[in-house]
Amino acid sequence: MDTFALVVTIGVALFFTYTNGFHDSANAIATSVSTRALTPRVALAMAAVMNLAGAFLGSGVAKTVSEGLIQTPEGSTGMGILFAALVGAITWNLITWYFGLPSSSSHALFGGMVGAALAGGTTVYWDGVLEKIVIPMFVSPVVGLLAGYLVMTAIMWIFRRSNPHKAKRGFRIAQTVSAAGMALGHGLQDAQKTMGIVVMALVIADVEDYGDPIPVWVKIACAVMLSAGTYAGGWRIMRTLGRKIIELDPPQGFAAESTGATIMFGSAFLFHAPISTTHVITSAIMGVGATKRINAVRWGVAKNIVLGWFITMPAAAAVAAAAFGLVNLAFL
């Protein structure tokens, strides 16, 4: 196996993690920044540190990515498939970041993997894709929407007799904790997705055996790149999440972040399901916003975001398939 191909593939995987960081940093902190609970730079620094910590909390999601979606391809063709999958995911990340659309980096990666595997003649485990990717993709936003609505309703009832100014000040402080929880969950979910890809590359190159534990250097490299990308900040998407869906106040921001963080931890530890941070926090914001009144949420913006979710996997798959075609022509 060509060592150069392995090094390039791992390098591209780490670059994907970096784009994932700046693409999804908004998920963790947009609500805290828009309610002025945290300044943007403080929020980004906190999110970067928590991303780093979250990456070391488990490996269930990484196992799903490396073993549960496509058959581990072999030889130089296998490395070409991984490379093309990452190119598809990165391309879609950059396009959606440019337009300020909070699409899912995770589903861009999964779409890229499926598209490249099909183009390269590798088996796709459709049961795994359905069970671990497609079903959670539909279920998690519905859970986010309903849970966000219920959590916010409970907060409004519990604090119904409180002084509004005092309550808002308290929730500003509480938002620091809930934003940290979101960032920790983001690190837990998204750093592991790249770890799964790097492990596949190492198995293809015969550096690791199938089923071996994730090497510590892989965990550190993925965590650091996600963290660096997060600190770089995704300002375009932050504007969409923080202001365009609904104007949030601190209690609403706290409700949305707490809901999002709980769902991410639950899916990672209970189901090892790699869900989208973007889907969860966006739907939680919509659910929380709907407690004001249904038309307080800008459903037109929400509709465009949801449309982006449905396009993500097929679009990344198509780019990845085309990228594999080029790699095949040029190198294989």
Disulfide bonds with the S-S distance in Angstrom:
none
